[in-house]
Amino acid sequence: MHDIKAIRETPDAFVAGWSARGVEDAAAVVEQLLALDRDLRAAQTRGQEALAARNAASKAIGAAMGRKDLAEADRLKAEVETLKDTIAAAEADERRLAGELRDRLAGLKNLAAADVPDGEDEAGNVEVSRWGSPRTTGPAKDHADLGEALGLLDFEAAARMSGARFAVLKGQLARLERAIGQFMLDLQVDRHGYQEVNPPFLVKDEAMFGTGQLPKFAMDLFVARSIDFDAIEADAEETGLRIADEFRAETNELARELKKAVPQEDFEAAFEAAVLQVAAERRRLERVAFERALAAGEFSEDRYLIPTAEVSLTNLVREQILSEDELATPMRLTALTPCFRAEAGSAGRDTRGLIRQHQFSKVELVSITRPEDSEAEHERMTGCAEAVLKALDLPFRRMLLCKGDMGFSARKTFDLEVWLPSQGTYREISSCSNCGDFQARRMHARFKRANSSGSGEKKTEFVHTLNGSGLAVGRTLVAIMETYQDEGGRIAGPDALKPYMGGVSHVG
C-alpha cells in the first residue's frame, strides 16, 4: 500500500511507475487520488475549525452568563448547536473520504525498483544466470504418464471426490513427495538459518489484505465458511427473552379480554387453552428465526485457505513495533504447508498433471528486514532457493522479471525456472520477491530505530518484507520424475533424498 503523502509530493513518479506496470491511464488515477486527498484534508480542516469555534463559543457562554447577558448567552448556545451539526457533518465526510481513499490505494500495485527492466509480460523478463546442463537425450515421458503407468498417480480418483486439478499420490511416489518437502525444510533450517514455523492454514481477511491477496485477487482464493453457533444461540436466547416478555404481556391482555367475553365459570379453561395456543405460536416463531439465521449464514465467519504460507508468516509481525536490535539480523521464517489456489483465469493451462493444482505443498521463505538490508536479503533468499535445486542436481535458470510480469506486491522479483525434459523448456518453480514497505504499510508492521542522532528521539519506520518459494514441492516432484526417469519407466531418487526414503533408491 502506498503513502498518499508520497503521491502528493512526487505525483509524476507514481504516474510513470504505474504506467510502466500496466496501470491504465495512470495520470487520471493519480489525479483521482489527489482530489480525494484534497477533499479529505478540507473535511478535516472544516471539522477542526468548527471544533475550535465550538470550544470558544462554549467558553464565551460562561462569560456571558457571568455578565448576566442572557441574550448573548442564548445566541452563543444556538451557535454551539449549529457548530455541533457542522462537526458531525465534517466527521461523516472525513470517514467517507478516508475509506474511499484507502480502498483506491489498496487496489494499486507496488512500484518497481529502479533496476527492474521494462516490459509488458514474460517476454520482457531477463535471464540472469543458468546452472546445470539440461537433459536433452534419453526418455522424456511426461510426469503424468510416468506416474499413471506406475499406478502411483491417480487423477480419476481425485476427480471423483474433489473435481479437476486434484491428484492422489500413492505408495513410494507419495513418500518421494514427502521426502522432498522434509529435505527442503531441513536444508533451509539447518544450513540457512531459517526458523521453522507451523502456522495456521486458515486466516482472516485482514491477513489476506496485509500481504496483498485482497481485495484484488479474491477470485483466486478458497473461502471456508463456518457457522458461529455461539452467536446464533446467544441471539436465540435474546429472542427467547424478548418473546417471554411479549408472552407475559399477551397473556395479561388475554386475561382481560376473556374476563369480558366468557362467564366466570368458563374463564379458567378458556384462558389455559388460549395461553397454550399463544405459547405454541411463540415457540414456532422462535424456531423459524433460529433456522432462518442458520440457513442464511447470518452469524457465519469466513476464513480463507492460505494460497501460500507467505500470508501466515508475514502476518506474524502485523500491528507490531519491533526493536532495531530484533532486525540487526533479518528475521528469517520458513514453513512447509499445504497451499490452496482457485487458479481463476487459468482455464486450459496445465490442465493435466501436477503443474497447476488447486492444492499443493510448498516450503515458503519469508524475511523481515530493515529497509537498508532488504536488497542484500533478496539476493541471499534467492540463493537459498537455488541451493535446493543444486542439491537435487536439477538444471535451472534465474530470471529477473520485468515490470509488467511482477506480482502485485513486489518491487523486484527473481523467478527460478527448472528444466522439464518432457516440455523441452524451463518452467517456474520458485518466485523470490522483495516487497519493500508495501506489505508492511498494509499490516502496520514497524520497527523503532535505536537512537543514533543524540537527540533522544527514536524514529519508527515500516519494515521491509520479502518472500520466496524454497521450493514448490509438487513442481519439484515433477522435475525429479522427468529428470531421473529411466528407460524402464522407473524414477531414481536423487542422492540428497536417500536418507529420507528409507533406503529406497527407485520409485517403481
FIKEKOL-572193 format. One record per residue (C-alpha): x, y, z; residue in one letter. Coordinates in nm, 4 decimals, always signed. Example, Ala and Ser with C-alpha at 12.3 -4.5 7.8 and 13.67 -1.06 7.14 Angstrom:
NUFI         xx         yy         zz   code
NUFI    +1.2300    -0.4500    +0.7800      A
NUFI    +1.3670    -0.1060    +0.7140      S
END
This chain:
NUFI         xx         yy         zz   code
NUFI    +0.0000    +0.0000    +0.0000      M
NUFI    +0.1267    +0.3446    -0.0815      H
NUFI    +0.1639    +0.6578    +0.1306      D
NUFI    -0.0642    +0.9322    -0.0001      I
NUFI    +0.1916    +1.1868    +0.1228      K
NUFI    +0.4499    +1.0385    -0.1161      A
NUFI    +0.1993    +1.0534    -0.4034      I
NUFI    +0.1216    +1.4142    -0.3119      R
NUFI    +0.4910    +1.5085    -0.3100      E
NUFI    +0.6014    +1.3159    -0.6222      T
NUFI    +0.2933    +1.2552    -0.8409      P
NUFI    +0.4938    +1.2261    -1.1640      D
NUFI    +0.6965    +0.9377    -1.0197      A
NUFI    +0.3772    +0.7429    -0.9493      F
NUFI    +0.2317    +0.8199    -1.2917      V
NUFI    +0.5491    +0.6863    -1.4540      A
NUFI    +0.5789    +0.3911    -1.2156      G
NUFI    +0.2214    +0.2723    -1.2539      W
NUFI    +0.2242    +0.3288    -1.6300      S
NUFI    +0.5305    +0.1042    -1.6531      A
NUFI    +0.3437    -0.1624    -1.4535      R
NUFI    +0.0446    -0.1617    -1.6859      G
NUFI    -0.1961    +0.0610    -1.4910      V
NUFI    -0.4305    +0.2113    -1.7473      E
NUFI    -0.4368    +0.5933    -1.7574      D
NUFI    -0.2121    +0.6262    -1.4537      A
NUFI    -0.2255    +1.0064    -1.4752      A
NUFI    -0.6025    +1.0006    -1.4199      A
NUFI    -0.5590    +0.7521    -1.1341      V
NUFI    -0.3118    +0.9826    -0.9609      V
NUFI    -0.5354    +1.2854    -1.0129      E
NUFI    -0.8316    +1.0993    -0.8609      Q
NUFI    -0.6213    +1.0087    -0.5579      L
NUFI    -0.5024    +1.3664    -0.5148      L
NUFI    -0.8587    +1.5004    -0.5496      A
NUFI    -0.9765    +1.2620    -0.2770      L
NUFI    -0.6802    +1.3655    -0.0647      D
NUFI    -0.7667    +1.7357    -0.1078      R
NUFI    -1.1315    +1.6744    -0.0185      D
NUFI    -1.0297    +1.4671    +0.2844      L
NUFI    -0.7947    +1.7329    +0.4175      R
NUFI    -1.0610    +2.0008    +0.3560      A
NUFI    -1.3116    +1.7976    +0.5603      A
NUFI    -1.0537    +1.7575    +0.8370      Q
NUFI    -0.9921    +2.1341    +0.8352      T
NUFI    -1.3663    +2.2091    +0.8485      R
NUFI    -1.4060    +1.9802    +1.1442      G
NUFI    -1.1062    +2.1247    +1.3293      Q
NUFI    -1.2158    +2.4831    +1.2698      E
NUFI    -1.5723    +2.4080    +1.3798      A
NUFI    -1.4438    +2.2297    +1.6908      L
NUFI    -1.2245    +2.5255    +1.7805      A
NUFI    -1.5160    +2.7646    +1.7259      A
NUFI    -1.7448    +2.5474    +1.9409      R
NUFI    -1.4920    +2.5402    +2.2237      N
NUFI    -1.4530    +2.9178    +2.2040      A
NUFI    -1.8299    +2.9694    +2.1995      A
NUFI    -1.8763    +2.7336    +2.4946      S
NUFI    -1.6234    +2.9313    +2.6936      K
NUFI    -1.7924    +3.2577    +2.5897      A
NUFI    -2.1283    +3.1294    +2.7169      I
NUFI    -1.9883    +3.1110    +3.0671      G
NUFI    -1.8558    +3.4654    +3.0400      A
NUFI    -2.1902    +3.5957    +2.9102      A
NUFI    -2.3766    +3.4235    +3.1915      M
NUFI    -2.1338    +3.5803    +3.4362      G
NUFI    -2.2238    +3.9248    +3.2960      R
NUFI    -2.5916    +3.8254    +3.3081      K
NUFI    -2.6094    +3.8875    +2.9323      D
NUFI    -2.8745    +3.6254    +2.8686      L
NUFI    -2.9387    +3.7331    +2.5106      A
NUFI    -2.5728    +3.6847    +2.4197      E
NUFI    -2.5667    +3.3524    +2.6029      A
NUFI    -2.8700    +3.2292    +2.4080      D
NUFI    -2.7126    +3.3410    +2.0792      R
NUFI    -2.3915    +3.1522    +2.1646      L
NUFI    -2.5872    +2.8397    +2.2633      K
NUFI    -2.7592    +2.8442    +1.9256      A
NUFI    -2.4204    +2.8865    +1.7597      E
NUFI    -2.2848    +2.5883    +1.9519      V
NUFI    -2.5748    +2.3710    +1.8324      E
NUFI    -2.5092    +2.4760    +1.4723      T
NUFI    -2.1396    +2.4030    +1.5139      L
NUFI    -2.2197    +2.0571    +1.6512      K
NUFI    -2.4036    +1.9811    +1.3277      D
NUFI    -2.1091    +2.1157    +1.1266      T
NUFI    -1.8647    +1.8987    +1.3229      I
NUFI    -2.0816    +1.5884    +1.2772      A
NUFI    -2.1124    +1.6519    +0.9014      A
NUFI    -1.7357    +1.7061    +0.8690      A
NUFI    -1.6640    +1.3850    +1.0604      E
NUFI    -1.9023    +1.1920    +0.8354      A
NUFI    -1.7329    +1.3364    +0.5257      D
NUFI    -1.3921    +1.2529    +0.6708      E
NUFI    -1.4883    +0.8892    +0.7363      R
NUFI    -1.6386    +0.8501    +0.3895      R
NUFI    -1.3456    +1.0117    +0.2074      L
NUFI    -1.0812    +0.8315    +0.4143      A
NUFI    -1.2490    +0.4978    +0.3382      G
NUFI    -1.2727    +0.5738    -0.0322      E
NUFI    -0.9091    +0.6847    -0.0481      L
NUFI    -0.7958    +0.3743    +0.1394      R
NUFI    -0.9959    +0.1490    -0.0940      D
NUFI    -0.8444    +0.3155    -0.4013      R
NUFI    -0.4910    +0.2848    -0.2652      L
NUFI    -0.5500    -0.0787    -0.1627      A
NUFI    -0.6142    -0.1788    -0.5238      G
NUFI    -0.2958    -0.0259    -0.6669      L
NUFI    +0.0142    -0.2411    -0.7149      K
NUFI    +0.3623    -0.1713    -0.5854      N
NUFI    +0.6118    +0.0351    -0.7853      L
NUFI    +0.9098    -0.1426    -0.9376      A
NUFI    +1.2665    -0.0940    -0.8186      A
NUFI    +1.4956    +0.1152    -1.0384      A
NUFI    +1.6856    -0.1853    -1.1778      D
NUFI    +1.3757    -0.3783    -1.2871      V
NUFI    +1.3567    -0.3957    -1.6693      P
NUFI    +1.0665    -0.2537    -1.8687      D
NUFI    +0.8277    -0.4977    -2.0322      G
NUFI    +0.4603    -0.5873    -2.0554      E
NUFI    +0.4733    -0.9633    -1.9949      D
NUFI    +0.7072    -1.2611    -1.9597      E
NUFI    +0.8646    -1.1788    -2.2957      A
NUFI    +1.0308    -0.8833    -2.1233      G
NUFI    +1.1953    -1.0935    -1.8495      N
NUFI    +1.5748    -1.1071    -1.8460      V
NUFI    +1.7817    -1.4199    -1.7914      E
NUFI    +2.0400    -1.3562    -1.5193      V
NUFI    +2.2174    -1.6914    -1.4922      S
NUFI    +2.1975    -2.0670    -1.5575      R
NUFI    +2.3097    -2.3687    -1.3595      W
NUFI    +2.3459    -2.7290    -1.4750      G
NUFI    +2.3097    -2.8934    -1.8154      S
NUFI    +1.9530    -2.9599    -1.9329      P
NUFI    +1.8781    -3.3209    -2.0190      R
NUFI    +1.8096    -3.3406    -2.3919      T
NUFI    +1.8626    -3.7141    -2.4548      T
NUFI    +1.7116    -4.0314    -2.3159      G
NUFI    +1.3490    -4.0897    -2.2139      P
NUFI    +1.1381    -3.7769    -2.1786      A
NUFI    +0.7987    -3.9118    -2.0818      K
NUFI    +0.5585    -3.6637    -1.9214      D
NUFI    +0.5382    -3.6965    -1.5425      H
NUFI    +0.1640    -3.7641    -1.5533      A
NUFI    +0.2141    -4.0560    -1.7908      D
NUFI    +0.5014    -4.1854    -1.5763      L
NUFI    +0.3012    -4.1732    -1.2547      G
NUFI    -0.0094    -4.3321    -1.4048      E
NUFI    +0.1938    -4.6086    -1.5699      A
NUFI    +0.3412    -4.6929    -1.2295      L
NUFI    -0.0059    -4.6967    -1.0741      G
NUFI    +0.1084    -4.4348    -0.8216      L
NUFI    -0.0609    -4.1229    -0.9604      L
NUFI    -0.4411    -4.1221    -0.9822      D
NUFI    -0.6230    -3.8228    -1.1262      F
NUFI    -0.9542    -4.0021    -1.1820      E
NUFI    -0.9989    -4.0935    -0.8154      A
NUFI    -0.9186    -3.7363    -0.7170      A
NUFI    -1.1706    -3.6021    -0.9697      A
NUFI    -1.4453    -3.8277    -0.8338      R
NUFI    -1.4095    -3.6850    -0.4851      M
NUFI    -1.2834    -3.3299    -0.5482      S
NUFI    -1.3132    -3.2386    -0.9170      G
NUFI    -1.0472    -3.1216    -1.1601      A
NUFI    -0.6959    -3.0072    -1.0635      R
NUFI    -0.6535    -3.2518    -0.7776      F
NUFI    -0.4391    -3.5666    -0.7612      A
NUFI    -0.3932    -3.8757    -0.5458      V
NUFI    -0.0337    -3.9867    -0.4909      L
NUFI    +0.0235    -4.3404    -0.3666      K
NUFI    +0.2972    -4.5622    -0.2315      G
NUFI    +0.6569    -4.4648    -0.2988      Q
NUFI    +0.5538    -4.1626    -0.5054      L
NUFI    +0.3702    -4.0216    -0.2040      A
NUFI    +0.6777    -4.0961    +0.0038      R
NUFI    +0.9001    -3.9211    -0.2512      L
NUFI    +0.6851    -3.6085    -0.2314      E
NUFI    +0.7025    -3.6166    +0.1493      R
NUFI    +1.0797    -3.6661    +0.1333      A
NUFI    +1.1178    -3.3621    -0.0944      I
NUFI    +0.9297    -3.1343    +0.1457      G
NUFI    +1.1184    -3.2589    +0.4521      Q
NUFI    +1.4531    -3.2245    +0.2755      F
NUFI    +1.3780    -2.8673    +0.1693      M
NUFI    +1.2643    -2.7683    +0.5169      L
NUFI    +1.5702    -2.9203    +0.6847      D
NUFI    +1.8022    -2.7518    +0.4358      L
NUFI    +1.6562    -2.4071    +0.4999      Q
NUFI    +1.6576    -2.4532    +0.8779      V
NUFI    +1.9889    -2.6333    +0.9291      D
NUFI    +2.2052    -2.4738    +0.6624      R
NUFI    +2.0477    -2.1333    +0.6020      H
NUFI    +1.9289    -2.0407    +0.9493      G
NUFI    +1.5558    -2.0005    +0.8895      Y
NUFI    +1.3272    -2.0540    +1.1868      Q
NUFI    +1.0708    -2.3261    +1.1278      E
NUFI    +0.7093    -2.2234    +1.1903      V
NUFI    +0.3889    -2.4264    +1.1871      N
NUFI    +0.1324    -2.1545    +1.1089      P
NUFI    -0.2465    -2.1539    +1.0635      P
NUFI    -0.3760    -2.2579    +0.7226      F
NUFI    -0.6964    -2.0559    +0.7701      L
NUFI    -0.6700    -1.6785    +0.8078      V
NUFI    -0.8992    -1.3783    +0.8360      K
NUFI    -0.9462    -1.1303    +0.5544      D
NUFI    -0.7226    -0.8789    +0.7352      E
NUFI    -0.4291    -1.1160    +0.6906      A
NUFI    -0.5037    -1.1592    +0.3195      M
NUFI    -0.5295    -0.7822    +0.2843      F
NUFI    -0.1956    -0.7380    +0.4577      G
NUFI    +0.0005    -0.9387    +0.2022      T
NUFI    -0.1959    -0.8087    -0.0967      G
NUFI    -0.4242    -1.1006    -0.1896      Q
NUFI    -0.7319    -0.8954    -0.1005      L
NUFI    -0.9216    -0.7183    -0.2340      P
NUFI    -0.7795    -0.7520    -0.5853      K
NUFI    -0.7389    -1.1308    -0.6074      F
NUFI    -1.0444    -1.2582    -0.4213      A
NUFI    -1.1346    -1.4843    -0.7148      M
NUFI    -0.8103    -1.6787    -0.6691      D
NUFI    -0.8894    -1.7725    -0.3092      L
NUFI    -1.0849    -2.0510    -0.1414      F
NUFI    -1.3182    -1.9392    +0.1367      V
NUFI    -1.4061    -2.1599    +0.4341      A
NUFI    -1.7366    -2.0593    +0.5926      R
NUFI    -1.8131    -2.1703    +0.9449      S
NUFI    -2.1292    -2.1119    +1.1452      I
NUFI    -2.0811    -1.9328    +1.4756      D
NUFI    -2.3239    -2.1384    +1.6824      F
NUFI    -2.2422    -1.9438    +1.9977      D
NUFI    -2.3629    -1.6251    +1.8294      A
NUFI    -2.6748    -1.7946    +1.6950      I
NUFI    -2.7582    -1.9428    +2.0346      E
NUFI    -2.6959    -1.6090    +2.2034      A
NUFI    -2.9281    -1.4447    +1.9546      D
NUFI    -3.1838    -1.7180    +2.0063      A
NUFI    -3.1615    -1.6693    +2.3807      E
NUFI    -3.2089    -1.2964    +2.3385      E
NUFI    -3.5041    -1.3641    +2.1082      T
NUFI    -3.6419    -1.6070    +2.3658      G
NUFI    -3.6225    -1.3481    +2.6434      L
NUFI    -3.7942    -1.0934    +2.4226      R
NUFI    -4.0631    -1.3474    +2.3329      I
NUFI    -4.1068    -1.4304    +2.7018      A
NUFI    -4.1673    -1.0637    +2.7805      D
NUFI    -4.4138    -1.0374    +2.4919      E
NUFI    -4.5768    -1.3614    +2.6050      F
NUFI    -4.6377    -1.2228    +2.9541      R
NUFI    -4.7841    -0.9063    +2.8077      A
NUFI    -5.0089    -1.1043    +2.5741      E
NUFI    -5.1319    -1.3383    +2.8485      T
NUFI    -5.2224    -1.0399    +3.0659      N
NUFI    -5.4125    -0.8924    +2.7724      E
NUFI    -5.5791    -1.2291    +2.7106      L
NUFI    -5.6926    -1.2457    +3.0720      A
NUFI    -5.8509    -0.9022    +3.0488      R
NUFI    -6.0307    -0.9829    +2.7227      E
NUFI    -6.1526    -1.3250    +2.8374      L
NUFI    -6.2967    -1.1840    +3.1592      K
NUFI    -6.5150    -0.9628    +2.9444      K
NUFI    -6.6053    -1.2315    +2.6915      A
NUFI    -6.6747    -1.5535    +2.8865      V
NUFI    -6.8656    -1.6431    +3.2016      P
NUFI    -6.6664    -1.6645    +3.5218      Q
NUFI    -6.7067    -2.0429    +3.5458      E
NUFI    -6.5564    -2.0886    +3.1938      D
NUFI    -6.2726    -1.8435    +3.2371      F
NUFI    -6.0015    -2.0805    +3.3682      E
NUFI    -6.0406    -2.3384    +3.0869      A
NUFI    -6.0626    -2.0715    +2.8156      A
NUFI    -5.7600    -1.8902    +2.9497      F
NUFI    -5.5494    -2.2106    +2.9651      E
NUFI    -5.6398    -2.3025    +2.6048      A
NUFI    -5.5589    -1.9523    +2.4797      A
NUFI    -5.2230    -1.9457    +2.6632      V
NUFI    -5.1223    -2.2833    +2.5170      L
NUFI    -5.2059    -2.1609    +2.1677      Q
NUFI    -5.0050    -1.8402    +2.2108      V
NUFI    -4.7095    -2.0317    +2.3601      A
NUFI    -4.7053    -2.2771    +2.0681      A
NUFI    -4.7041    -1.9935    +1.8178      E
NUFI    -4.4230    -1.8201    +2.0042      R
NUFI    -4.2122    -2.1366    +2.0042      R
NUFI    -4.2723    -2.1766    +1.6317      R
NUFI    -4.1631    -1.8200    +1.5600      L
NUFI    -3.8516    -1.8646    +1.7713      E
NUFI    -3.7573    -2.1852    +1.5884      R
NUFI    -3.8186    -2.0257    +1.2470      V
NUFI    -3.5975    -1.7301    +1.3388      A
NUFI    -3.3183    -1.9621    +1.4518      F
NUFI    -3.3359    -2.1789    +1.1391      E
NUFI    -3.3513    -1.8757    +0.9103      R
NUFI    -3.0376    -1.7296    +1.0681      A
NUFI    -2.8603    -2.0644    +1.0380      L
NUFI    -2.9574    -2.1155    +0.6731      A
NUFI    -2.8677    -1.7596    +0.5730      A
NUFI    -2.5320    -1.7788    +0.7457      G
NUFI    -2.6100    -1.4552    +0.9241      E
NUFI    -2.3700    -1.5482    +1.2011      F
NUFI    -2.1076    -1.7203    +0.9847      S
NUFI    -1.7418    -1.6219    +0.9935      E
NUFI    -1.5437    -1.6502    +0.6729      D
NUFI    -1.1797    -1.7504    +0.6745      R
NUFI    -0.9524    -1.8029    +0.3787      Y
NUFI    -0.7397    -2.1073    +0.2976      L
NUFI    -0.3865    -1.9777    +0.2502      I
NUFI    -0.2635    -1.9683    -0.1123      P
NUFI    +0.0908    -1.9674    +0.0289      T
NUFI    +0.2462    -1.9649    +0.3757      A
NUFI    +0.3714    -1.6165    +0.2896      E
NUFI    +0.0369    -1.4943    +0.4248      V
NUFI    +0.0703    -1.6605    +0.7650      S
NUFI    +0.4434    -1.5982    +0.8091      L
NUFI    +0.4450    -1.2327    +0.7037      T
NUFI    +0.1429    -1.1534    +0.9203      N
NUFI    +0.3323    -1.2671    +1.2293      L
NUFI    +0.4620    -0.9086    +1.2504      V
NUFI    +0.1337    -0.7336    +1.1684      R
NUFI    +0.0447    -0.4477    +1.4047      E
NUFI    +0.3806    -0.4902    +1.5787      Q
NUFI    +0.6610    -0.2444    +1.6544      I
NUFI    +0.9903    -0.4328    +1.6610      L
NUFI    +1.3142    -0.3016    +1.8029      S
NUFI    +1.6033    -0.2407    +1.5674      E
NUFI    +1.8009    -0.4991    +1.7637      D
NUFI    +1.5451    -0.7637    +1.6618      E
NUFI    +1.6236    -0.6863    +1.2973      L
NUFI    +2.0001    -0.6443    +1.3292      A
NUFI    +1.9997    -0.9842    +1.1596      T
NUFI    +1.6948    -1.0199    +0.9324      P
NUFI    +1.4096    -1.2223    +1.0774      M
NUFI    +1.4013    -1.5392    +0.8649      R
NUFI    +1.0986    -1.7711    +0.8792      L
NUFI    +1.0081    -2.0872    +0.6906      T
NUFI    +0.7150    -2.3296    +0.6802      A
NUFI    +0.6088    -2.6395    +0.4889      L
NUFI    +0.2339    -2.6105    +0.4375      T
NUFI    -0.0419    -2.7109    +0.2013      P
NUFI    -0.1457    -2.4247    -0.0268      C
NUFI    -0.4839    -2.3700    -0.1913      F
NUFI    -0.5464    -2.1713    -0.5095      R
NUFI    -0.8605    -2.1423    -0.7172      A
NUFI    -0.6473    -2.0719    -1.0269      E
NUFI    -0.9075    -1.8300    -1.1618      A
NUFI    -0.8381    -1.7385    -1.5227      G
NUFI    -0.6087    -2.0371    -1.5844      S
NUFI    -0.8536    -2.2479    -1.7857      A
NUFI    -0.6703    -2.4516    -2.0456      G
NUFI    -0.3278    -2.4049    -1.8836      R
NUFI    -0.1552    -2.7172    -1.7498      D
NUFI    -0.4905    -2.8888    -1.7083      T
NUFI    -0.3239    -3.2307    -1.6869      R
NUFI    -0.0651    -3.3253    -1.4317      G
NUFI    +0.0769    -3.1647    -1.1184      L
NUFI    +0.1952    -2.8295    -1.2533      I
NUFI    -0.1157    -2.6276    -1.1691      R
NUFI    -0.3208    -2.7811    -0.8876      Q
NUFI    -0.5823    -2.6385    -0.6526      H
NUFI    -0.3967    -2.7993    -0.3599      Q
NUFI    -0.0207    -2.8415    -0.3323      F
NUFI    +0.2601    -2.8261    -0.0766      S
NUFI    +0.5322    -2.5645    -0.0631      K
NUFI    +0.8220    -2.4622    +0.1555      V
NUFI    +0.7932    -2.0863    +0.1954      E
NUFI    +1.0700    -1.8448    +0.2913      L
NUFI    +0.9902    -1.5067    +0.4499      V
NUFI    +1.2286    -1.2373    +0.5709      S
NUFI    +1.1555    -0.9234    +0.7728      I
NUFI    +1.4316    -0.6624    +0.7472      T
NUFI    +1.5331    -0.3033    +0.7909      R
NUFI    +1.4978    -0.1026    +0.4657      P
NUFI    +1.8735    -0.0867    +0.4085      E
NUFI    +1.9060    -0.4671    +0.4347      D
NUFI    +1.6305    -0.5863    +0.2024      S
NUFI    +1.8229    -0.5792    -0.1262      E
NUFI    +2.1061    -0.7974    +0.0083      A
NUFI    +1.8496    -1.0246    +0.1753      E
NUFI    +1.6727    -1.0655    -0.1579      H
NUFI    +1.9916    -1.2000    -0.3141      E
NUFI    +2.0502    -1.4284    -0.0163      R
NUFI    +1.6953    -1.5647    -0.0215      M
NUFI    +1.7152    -1.6395    -0.3931      T
NUFI    +2.0437    -1.8192    -0.3308      G
NUFI    +1.8776    -2.0288    -0.0577      C
NUFI    +1.6106    -2.1383    -0.3064      A
NUFI    +1.8763    -2.2135    -0.5696      E
NUFI    +2.0609    -2.4320    -0.3170      A
NUFI    +1.7704    -2.6778    -0.3201      V
NUFI    +1.7878    -2.7232    -0.6959      L
NUFI    +2.1653    -2.7607    -0.6831      K
NUFI    +2.1432    -3.0235    -0.4091      A
NUFI    +1.8891    -3.2172    -0.6174      L
NUFI    +2.1006    -3.1704    -0.9324      D
NUFI    +1.8136    -3.0122    -1.1262      L
NUFI    +1.9214    -2.7695    -1.4029      P
NUFI    +1.7651    -2.4248    -1.3703      F
NUFI    +1.7944    -2.0619    -1.4678      R
NUFI    +1.7353    -1.7389    -1.2796      R
NUFI    +1.5105    -1.4776    -1.4414      M
NUFI    +1.4692    -1.1116    -1.3431      L
NUFI    +1.1041    -1.0308    -1.4020      L
NUFI    +1.0110    -0.7180    -1.5936      C
NUFI    +0.7735    -0.4547    -1.4589      K
NUFI    +0.4704    -0.5956    -1.6375      G
NUFI    +0.5191    -0.9546    -1.5177      D
NUFI    +0.5802    -0.8993    -1.1458      M
NUFI    +0.3276    -0.9818    -0.8763      G
NUFI    +0.1005    -0.7215    -0.7210      F
NUFI    +0.3021    -0.6611    -0.4029      S
NUFI    +0.6544    -0.6989    -0.5431      A
NUFI    +0.9038    -0.4259    -0.6216      R
NUFI    +1.1595    -0.6741    -0.7587      K
NUFI    +1.1290    -1.0451    -0.8336      T
NUFI    +1.3613    -1.3265    -0.9341      F
NUFI    +1.1988    -1.6402    -1.0758      D
NUFI    +1.3797    -1.9726    -1.0749      L
NUFI    +1.2827    -2.1953    -1.3656      E
NUFI    +1.3659    -2.5673    -1.3686      V
NUFI    +1.4233    -2.7731    -1.6820      W
NUFI    +1.1447    -3.0168    -1.7728      L
NUFI    +1.2604    -3.2762    -2.0303      P
NUFI    +0.9071    -3.3618    -2.1494      S
NUFI    +0.8443    -2.9999    -2.2463      Q
NUFI    +1.1988    -2.9190    -2.3538      G
NUFI    +1.1851    -2.5885    -2.1699      T
NUFI    +1.2271    -2.4191    -1.8336      Y
NUFI    +0.9231    -2.3790    -1.6065      R
NUFI    +0.8830    -2.1649    -1.2949      E
NUFI    +0.9484    -2.3449    -0.9679      I
NUFI    +1.0214    -2.0531    -0.7335      S
NUFI    +0.9492    -1.6829    -0.7171      S
NUFI    +1.1509    -1.4668    -0.4737      C
NUFI    +1.0278    -1.1115    -0.4219      S
NUFI    +1.1323    -0.8012    -0.2325      N
NUFI    +0.8147    -0.6111    -0.1444      C
NUFI    +0.9838    -0.3163    +0.0249      G
NUFI    +0.7478    -0.1499    +0.2735      D
NUFI    +0.4376    -0.2158    +0.0589      F
NUFI    +0.3006    -0.5038    +0.2683      Q
NUFI    +0.4234    -0.3507    +0.5939      A
NUFI    +0.2037    -0.0435    +0.5397      R
NUFI    -0.0988    -0.2673    +0.4888      R
NUFI    -0.0139    -0.4639    +0.8052      M
NUFI    +0.1088    -0.1682    +1.0157      H
NUFI    +0.4347    -0.3566    +1.0772      A
NUFI    +0.7078    -0.1226    +1.2015      R
NUFI    +1.0333    -0.1090    +1.3908      F
NUFI    +1.1873    +0.1540    +1.6157      K
NUFI    +1.5307    +0.2845    +1.5323      R
NUFI    +1.7920    +0.2857    +1.8042      A
NUFI    +1.8853    +0.6415    +1.8955      N
NUFI    +2.1756    +0.7436    +1.6721      S
NUFI    +2.1240    +1.1184    +1.6422      S
NUFI    +2.1866    +1.2062    +2.0046      G
NUFI    +1.8529    +1.3888    +2.0167      S
NUFI    +1.6924    +1.1300    +2.2421      G
NUFI    +1.4221    +1.0568    +1.9835      E
NUFI    +1.3709    +0.7123    +1.8347      K
NUFI    +1.2256    +0.7031    +1.4866      K
NUFI    +0.9630    +0.4468    +1.3887      T
NUFI    +0.9728    +0.3105    +1.0320      E
NUFI    +0.7995    +0.0422    +0.8306      F
NUFI    +0.9864    -0.2858    +0.7966      V
NUFI    +1.0637    -0.4400    +0.4581      H
NUFI    +0.9167    -0.7821    +0.3766      T
NUFI    +1.0454    -1.0496    +0.1384      L
NUFI    +0.9042    -1.3862    +0.0381      N
NUFI    +1.0077    -1.6754    -0.1818      G
NUFI    +0.9436    -2.0402    -0.2557      S
NUFI    +1.2068    -2.2745    -0.1318      G
NUFI    +1.0534    -2.4627    -0.3266      L
NUFI    +0.7101    -2.5666    -0.4584      A
NUFI    +0.7067    -2.9373    -0.3671      V
NUFI    +0.4771    -3.0591    -0.6459      G
NUFI    +0.6732    -2.8911    -0.9221      R
NUFI    +0.9972    -3.0215    -0.7731      T
NUFI    +0.8461    -3.3708    -0.7795      L
NUFI    +0.7599    -3.3193    -1.1476      V
NUFI    +1.1172    -3.2135    -1.2264      A
NUFI    +1.2636    -3.5123    -1.0403      I
NUFI    +1.0266    -3.7611    -1.2047      M
NUFI    +1.1107    -3.6375    -1.5525      E
NUFI    +1.4837    -3.5786    -1.4990      T
NUFI    +1.5527    -3.9051    -1.3161      Y
NUFI    +1.3329    -4.1397    -1.5226      Q
NUFI    +1.4963    -4.4409    -1.6869      D
NUFI    +1.4143    -4.6481    -1.9949      E
NUFI    +1.2097    -4.8889    -1.7846      G
NUFI    +0.9801    -4.6154    -1.6578      G
NUFI    +1.1251    -4.6136    -1.3061      R
NUFI    +1.2285    -4.2960    -1.1231      I
NUFI    +1.5631    -4.2794    -0.9454      A
NUFI    +1.5821    -4.0781    -0.6252      G
NUFI    +1.8434    -3.8003    -0.6034      P
NUFI    +2.1248    -3.8819    -0.3592      D
NUFI    +2.0194    -3.5948    -0.1317      A
NUFI    +1.6803    -3.7598    -0.0751      L
NUFI    +1.8011    -4.1123    +0.0051      K
NUFI    +1.8182    -4.0519    +0.3835      P
NUFI    +1.4500    -3.9521    +0.3631      Y
NUFI    +1.3436    -4.2508    +0.1530      M
NUFI    +1.4304    -4.5307    +0.3965      G
NUFI    +1.6836    -4.6874    +0.1651      G
NUFI    +1.4559    -4.6890    -0.1401      V
NUFI    +1.6651    -4.5963    -0.4441      S
NUFI    +1.3978    -4.6108    -0.7152      H
NUFI    +1.0275    -4.5398    -0.7343      V
NUFI    +0.8591    -4.8173    -0.9359      G
END
